[in-house]
Amino acid sequence: MAMPSARIQLPDGSPAPAAARREIRQRLGAWGCSDGIWVDTVCGVAHELVSNAVRHGGGCTGVLLRLTGDEIIMEVTDRSPAAPGPRDGGYGLLIIGELAEAWGVEPVDEGKRIWVRMARPQVATRSGVHEAGVCRVR
């Protein structure tokens, strides 16, 4: 069975981060992701990455989401080849580093791709561990 994925095109400029949050929330809901806190976290990370692409990367050229069995992989591309880093006292990438299982940067033809992997949460119970935020592929 193919895992769900979505390529999201965003408007240019300052509306892009909010549009990314809305579209990602809608896609995750359509994929059956029910853990509101996890969805909020994914959307927050997307907002930060898209904001950085708009502010420092010459504009966001797209977002790709892929849902696997136990994580989501999100890729944000922009027009700048410059590696991301802390700017103007910002903490966005440090926060992303804490929330994501892993993240990295790859050059692409006309800029760069920043990717993050975010695991679905698991909750300990008396009888063991079960998955919270279940996503059912429809």
FIKOLZA-1660 file (N, C-alpha, C; in steps of 0.1 Angstrom, whole numbers, plus 5000, padded with zeros to 4 digits):
% residues 138
   i   px   py   pz ch aa at
   1 5008 4988 5000  A  M  N
   1 5000 5000 5000  A  M CA
   1 5009 5012 5000  A  M  C
   2 5006 5022 4991  A  A  N
   2 5013 5034 4991  A  A CA
   2 5010 5043 5003  A  A  C
   3 5021 5049 5008  A  M  N
   3 5019 5058 5019  A  M CA
   3 5014 5072 5014  A  M  C
   4 5006 5078 5021  A  P  N
   4 5001 5091 5016  A  P CA
   4 5012 5102 5015  A  P  C
   5 5011 5110 5005  A  S  N
   5 5020 5121 5004  A  S CA
   5 5012 5133 4997  A  S  C
   6 5018 5145 4999  A  A  N
   6 5011 5156 4993  A  A CA
   6 5022 5167 4990  A  A  C
   7 5021 5173 4978  A  R  N
   7 5030 5184 4974  A  R CA
   7 5021 5196 4975  A  R  C
   8 5025 5206 4984  A  I  N
   8 5017 5217 4986  A  I CA
   8 5024 5230 4980  A  I  C
   9 5016 5237 4972  A  Q  N
   9 5021 5249 4966  A  Q CA
   9 5015 5261 4975  A  Q  C
  10 5023 5270 4978  A  L  N
  10 5020 5281 4987  A  L CA
  10 5020 5295 4980  A  L  C
  11 5013 5304 4985  A  P  N
  11 5013 5318 4980  A  P CA
  11 5027 5324 4983  A  P  C
  12 5031 5333 4975  A  D  N
  12 5044 5340 4978  A  D CA
  12 5042 5349 4990  A  D  C
  13 5054 5351 4997  A  G  N
  13 5055 5361 5007  A  G CA
  13 5048 5357 5020  A  G  C
  14 5044 5368 5028  A  S  N
  14 5040 5366 5042  A  S CA
  14 5028 5357 5044  A  S  C
  15 5019 5356 5034  A  P  N
  15 5008 5346 5036  A  P CA
  15 5012 5331 5036  A  P  C
  16 5024 5328 5032  A  A  N
  16 5028 5314 5030  A  A CA
  16 5028 5306 5043  A  A  C
  17 5033 5311 5055  A  P  N
  17 5033 5303 5067  A  P CA
  17 5019 5299 5071  A  P  C
  18 5010 5308 5072  A  A  N
  18 4996 5305 5076  A  A CA
  18 4990 5295 5066  A  A  C
  19 4992 5297 5053  A  A  N
  19 4986 5288 5043  A  A CA
  19 4992 5274 5045  A  A  C
  20 5005 5273 5048  A  A  N
  20 5011 5260 5051  A  A CA
  20 5004 5253 5063  A  A  C
  21 5002 5260 5074  A  R  N
  21 4996 5255 5085  A  R CA
  21 4982 5249 5082  A  R  C
  22 4974 5258 5075  A  R  N
  22 4960 5253 5072  A  R CA
  22 4960 5241 5063  A  R  C
  23 4969 5241 5053  A  E  N
  23 4969 5230 5043  A  E CA
  23 4974 5217 5050  A  E  C
  24 4984 5218 5058  A  I  N
  24 4990 5206 5065  A  I CA
  24 4980 5201 5075  A  I  C
  25 4973 5209 5082  A  R  N
  25 4963 5205 5092  A  R CA
  25 4952 5197 5084  A  R  C
  26 4948 5203 5073  A  Q  N
  26 4937 5196 5065  A  Q CA
  26 4942 5183 5059  A  Q  C
  27 4954 5182 5054  A  R  N
  27 4959 5169 5049  A  R CA
  27 4960 5159 5060  A  R  C
  28 4966 5163 5072  A  L  N
  28 4967 5153 5082  A  L CA
  28 4953 5148 5087  A  L  C
  29 4944 5157 5088  A  G  N
  29 4930 5153 5091  A  G CA
  29 4924 5143 5081  A  G  C
  30 4927 5146 5068  A  A  N
  30 4922 5137 5057  A  A CA
  30 4928 5123 5058  A  A  C
  31 4941 5123 5063  A  W  N
  31 4948 5110 5065  A  W CA
  31 4944 5103 5078  A  W  C
  32 4935 5109 5086  A  G  N
  32 4931 5103 5098  A  G CA
  32 4939 5106 5110  A  G  C
  33 4948 5115 5110  A  C  N
  33 4957 5118 5121  A  C CA
  33 4949 5126 5132  A  C  C
  34 4947 5120 5143  A  S  N
  34 4937 5124 5153  A  S CA
  34 4943 5131 5165  A  S  C
  35 4956 5130 5167  A  D  N
  35 4962 5136 5179  A  D CA
  35 4964 5151 5177  A  D  C
  36 4956 5159 5183  A  G  N
  36 4956 5173 5181  A  G CA
  36 4969 5180 5185  A  G  C
  37 4976 5175 5196  A  I  N
  37 4988 5181 5200  A  I CA
  37 4999 5178 5190  A  I  C
  38 5000 5166 5185  A  W  N
  38 5010 5162 5174  A  W CA
  38 5007 5170 5162  A  W  C
  39 4995 5171 5157  A  V  N
  39 4991 5179 5145  A  V CA
  39 4996 5194 5147  A  V  C
  40 4993 5199 5159  A  D  N
  40 4997 5213 5162  A  D CA
  40 5012 5215 5161  A  D  C
  41 5019 5204 5166  A  T  N
  41 5034 5205 5166  A  T CA
  41 5039 5204 5152  A  T  C
  42 5034 5195 5144  A  V  N
  42 5038 5195 5130  A  V CA
  42 5035 5208 5123  A  V  C
  43 5023 5214 5125  A  C  N
  43 5020 5226 5119  A  C CA
  43 5029 5238 5124  A  C  C
  44 5033 5237 5136  A  G  N
  44 5042 5248 5142  A  G CA
  44 5056 5247 5135  A  G  C
  45 5061 5235 5134  A  V  N
  45 5074 5233 5127  A  V CA
  45 5073 5237 5112  A  V  C
  46 5062 5234 5106  A  A  N
  46 5060 5238 5092  A  A CA
  46 5060 5254 5091  A  A  C
  47 5053 5260 5100  A  H  N
  47 5052 5275 5101  A  H CA
  47 5066 5281 5102  A  H  C
  48 5074 5275 5111  A  E  N
  48 5088 5280 5113  A  E CA
  48 5096 5278 5100  A  E  C
  49 5096 5267 5094  A  L  N
  49 5104 5264 5082  A  L CA
  49 5100 5273 5071  A  L  C
  50 5087 5274 5069  A  V  N
  50 5082 5283 5058  A  V CA
  50 5085 5297 5060  A  V  C
  51 5083 5302 5073  A  S  N
  51 5087 5315 5076  A  S CA
  51 5101 5318 5073  A  S  C
  52 5110 5309 5077  A  N  N
  52 5124 5311 5074  A  N CA
  52 5127 5311 5059  A  N  C
  53 5120 5303 5051  A  A  N
  53 5122 5303 5037  A  A CA
  53 5118 5316 5031  A  A  C
  54 5107 5321 5036  A  V  N
  54 5102 5334 5031  A  V CA
  54 5111 5346 5035  A  V  C
  55 5115 5346 5048  A  R  N
  55 5123 5356 5053  A  R CA
  55 5138 5356 5049  A  R  C
  56 5144 5344 5048  A  H  N
  56 5158 5343 5046  A  H CA
  56 5162 5335 5034  A  H  C
  57 5153 5328 5028  A  G  N
  57 5156 5319 5016  A  G CA
  57 5151 5324 5003  A  G  C
  58 5147 5336 5001  A  G  N
  58 5142 5341 4989  A  G CA
  58 5128 5336 4985  A  G  C
  59 5121 5330 4994  A  G  N
  59 5107 5325 4992  A  G CA
  59 5106 5310 4992  A  G  C
  60 5095 5306 4997  A  C  N
  60 5093 5291 4998  A  C CA
  60 5087 5287 4984  A  C  C
  61 5094 5276 4979  A  T  N
  61 5090 5271 4966  A  T CA
  61 5081 5259 4967  A  T  C
  62 5079 5254 4979  A  G  N
  62 5070 5243 4980  A  G CA
  62 5072 5235 4993  A  G  C
  63 5062 5227 4996  A  V  N
  63 5063 5218 5008  A  V CA
  63 5058 5204 5004  A  V  C
  64 5066 5194 5008  A  L  N
  64 5062 5180 5005  A  L CA
  64 5060 5173 5018  A  L  C
  65 5049 5166 5020  A  L  N
  65 5046 5158 5032  A  L CA
  65 5045 5144 5028  A  L  C
  66 5051 5135 5036  A  R  N
  66 5050 5120 5034  A  R CA
  66 5047 5114 5048  A  R  C
  67 5037 5107 5048  A  L  N
  67 5033 5100 5061  A  L CA
  67 5037 5085 5059  A  L  C
  68 5046 5081 5068  A  T  N
  68 5050 5067 5069  A  T CA
  68 5042 5060 5081  A  T  C
  69 5045 5048 5083  A  G  N
  69 5038 5041 5094  A  G CA
  69 5040 5048 5108  A  G  C
  70 5051 5054 5111  A  D  N
  70 5053 5059 5124  A  D CA
  70 5059 5073 5124  A  D  C
  71 5059 5080 5113  A  E  N
  71 5064 5094 5113  A  E CA
  71 5059 5101 5101  A  E  C
  72 5061 5114 5101  A  I  N
  72 5059 5123 5090  A  I CA
  72 5072 5129 5086  A  I  C
  73 5074 5129 5073  A  I  N
  73 5086 5136 5067  A  I CA
  73 5081 5148 5060  A  I  C
  74 5087 5160 5063  A  M  N
  74 5083 5172 5057  A  M CA
  74 5095 5178 5051  A  M  C
  75 5094 5183 5038  A  E  N
  75 5104 5190 5031  A  E CA
  75 5100 5203 5027  A  E  C
  76 5108 5214 5030  A  V  N
  76 5105 5227 5026  A  V CA
  76 5116 5232 5017  A  V  C
  77 5113 5237 5005  A  T  N
  77 5123 5241 4996  A  T CA
  77 5122 5257 4995  A  T  C
  78 5134 5263 4993  A  D  N
  78 5135 5277 4990  A  D CA
  78 5145 5280 4979  A  D  C
  79 5147 5293 4977  A  R  N
  79 5155 5297 4965  A  R CA
  79 5170 5301 4969  A  R  C
  80 5173 5299 4981  A  S  N
  80 5187 5303 4986  A  S CA
  80 5195 5291 4988  A  S  C
  81 5208 5291 4983  A  P  N
  81 5217 5279 4986  A  P CA
  81 5223 5281 5000  A  P  C
  82 5222 5292 5007  A  A  N
  82 5228 5294 5020  A  A CA
  82 5222 5285 5030  A  A  C
  83 5231 5279 5038  A  A  N
  83 5227 5270 5049  A  A CA
  83 5220 5278 5060  A  A  C
  84 5210 5272 5066  A  P  N
  84 5202 5280 5076  A  P CA
  84 5211 5280 5089  A  P  C
  85 5208 5290 5097  A  G  N
  85 5215 5291 5110  A  G CA
  85 5208 5302 5118  A  G  C
  86 5212 5303 5131  A  P  N
  86 5205 5313 5140  A  P CA
  86 5208 5327 5134  A  P  C
  87 5197 5334 5133  A  R  N
  87 5198 5348 5129  A  R CA
  87 5191 5357 5138  A  R  C
  88 5197 5369 5141  A  D  N
  88 5190 5379 5148  A  D CA
  88 5184 5374 5162  A  D  C
  89 5192 5365 5168  A  G  N
  89 5188 5359 5181  A  G CA
  89 5176 5350 5180  A  G  C
  90 5173 5345 5168  A  G  N
  90 5161 5336 5166  A  G CA
  90 5164 5322 5172  A  G  C
  91 5154 5315 5177  A  Y  N
  91 5155 5302 5183  A  Y CA
  91 5148 5291 5175  A  Y  C
  92 5142 5295 5163  A  G  N
  92 5134 5286 5156  A  G CA
  92 5141 5272 5152  A  G  C
  93 5153 5273 5148  A  L  N
  93 5160 5260 5144  A  L CA
  93 5163 5252 5156  A  L  C
  94 5166 5259 5167  A  L  N
  94 5168 5251 5180  A  L CA
  94 5156 5244 5184  A  L  C
  95 5144 5251 5183  A  I  N
  95 5132 5244 5187  A  I CA
  95 5129 5233 5178  A  I  C
  96 5131 5235 5165  A  I  N
  96 5129 5224 5155  A  I CA
  96 5137 5212 5159  A  I  C
  97 5150 5215 5162  A  G  N
  97 5159 5204 5166  A  G CA
  97 5154 5196 5178  A  G  C
  98 5147 5203 5187  A  E  N
  98 5141 5196 5199  A  E CA
  98 5128 5188 5195  A  E  C
  99 5121 5193 5186  A  L  N
  99 5108 5187 5183  A  L CA
  99 5109 5176 5172  A  L  C
 100 5119 5176 5164  A  A  N
 100 5120 5167 5153  A  A CA
 100 5129 5155 5157  A  A  C
 101 5127 5143 5152  A  E  N
 101 5136 5132 5154  A  E CA
 101 5149 5135 5147  A  E  C
 102 5148 5141 5135  A  A  N
 102 5160 5145 5128  A  A CA
 102 5157 5156 5118  A  A  C
 103 5166 5163 5114  A  W  N
 103 5164 5173 5103  A  W CA
 103 5177 5175 5096  A  W  C
 104 5176 5181 5084  A  G  N
 104 5189 5183 5077  A  G CA
 104 5186 5192 5065  A  G  C
 105 5196 5195 5058  A  V  N
 105 5196 5204 5046  A  V CA
 105 5203 5198 5034  A  V  C
 106 5197 5199 5023  A  E  N
 106 5202 5193 5010  A  E CA
 106 5202 5204 4999  A  E  C
 107 5212 5205 4992  A  P  N
 107 5212 5215 4980  A  P CA
 107 5202 5209 4970  A  P  C
 108 5195 5218 4963  A  V  N
 108 5187 5215 4951  A  V CA
 108 5191 5224 4940  A  V  C
 109 5186 5222 4928  A  D  N
 109 5191 5230 4917  A  D CA
 109 5190 5245 4919  A  D  C
 110 5180 5250 4924  A  E  N
 110 5178 5264 4926  A  E CA
 110 5176 5268 4940  A  E  C
 111 5184 5263 4950  A  G  N
 111 5182 5266 4964  A  G CA
 111 5186 5255 4973  A  G  C
 112 5177 5252 4982  A  K  N
 112 5180 5241 4992  A  K CA
 112 5166 5235 4996  A  K  C
 113 5168 5224 5002  A  R  N
 113 5156 5216 5008  A  R CA
 113 5160 5214 5022  A  R  C
 114 5151 5218 5031  A  I  N
 114 5152 5215 5045  A  I CA
 114 5142 5204 5049  A  I  C
 115 5146 5193 5054  A  W  N
 115 5137 5182 5057  A  W CA
 115 5137 5180 5072  A  W  C
 116 5126 5175 5077  A  V  N
 116 5124 5171 5091  A  V CA
 116 5117 5158 5092  A  V  C
 117 5120 5150 5101  A  R  N
 117 5113 5137 5104  A  R CA
 117 5107 5139 5118  A  R  C
 118 5094 5137 5119  A  M  N
 118 5088 5138 5132  A  M CA
 118 5080 5125 5135  A  M  C
 119 5084 5119 5146  A  A  N
 119 5077 5106 5150  A  A CA
 119 5063 5109 5156  A  A  C
 120 5054 5100 5153  A  R  N
 120 5041 5101 5160  A  R CA
 120 5044 5098 5175  A  R  C
 121 5036 5104 5183  A  P  N
 121 5038 5102 5198  A  P CA
 121 5034 5088 5202  A  P  C
 122 5040 5083 5212  A  Q  N
 122 5036 5071 5219  A  Q CA
 122 5033 5074 5233  A  Q  C
 123 5023 5067 5239  A  V  N
 123 5019 5070 5253  A  V CA
 123 5021 5057 5261  A  V  C
 124 5027 5058 5272  A  A  N
 124 5029 5046 5281  A  A CA
 124 5016 5044 5288  A  A  C
 125 5012 5031 5289  A  T  N
 125 5000 5027 5297  A  T CA
 125 5004 5016 5306  A  T  C
 126 4995 5012 5315  A  R  N
 126 4998 5001 5324  A  R CA
 126 5001 4988 5317  A  R  C
 127 4995 4986 5305  A  S  N
 127 4996 4974 5298  A  S CA
 127 5007 4975 5287  A  S  C
 128 5015 4986 5287  A  G  N
 128 5025 4987 5277  A  G CA
 128 5025 5001 5270  A  G  C
 129 5029 5001 5258  A  V  N
 129 5029 5014 5250  A  V CA
 129 5020 5012 5239  A  V  C
 130 5012 5023 5237  A  H  N
 130 5003 5023 5225  A  H CA
 130 5005 5036 5218  A  H  C
 131 5002 5037 5205  A  E  N
 131 5004 5049 5197  A  E CA
 131 4992 5059 5200  A  E  C
 132 4996 5071 5202  A  A  N
 132 4987 5082 5203  A  A CA
 132 4987 5088 5189  A  A  C
 133 4978 5096 5185  A  G  N
 133 4978 5102 5172  A  G CA
 133 4978 5093 5161  A  G  C
 134 4970 5083 5162  A  V  N
 134 4969 5073 5151  A  V CA
 134 4965 5079 5138  A  V  C
 135 4972 5076 5128  A  C  N
 135 4968 5080 5114  A  C CA
 135 4964 5068 5106  A  C  C
 136 4952 5068 5101  A  R  N
 136 4947 5057 5093  A  R CA
 136 4947 5061 5079  A  R  C
 137 4954 5053 5071  A  V  N
 137 4954 5056 5056  A  V CA
 137 4941 5051 5051  A  V  C
 138 4934 5061 5044  A  R  N
 138 4921 5058 5039  A  R CA
 138 4922 5055 5024  A  R  C
% end
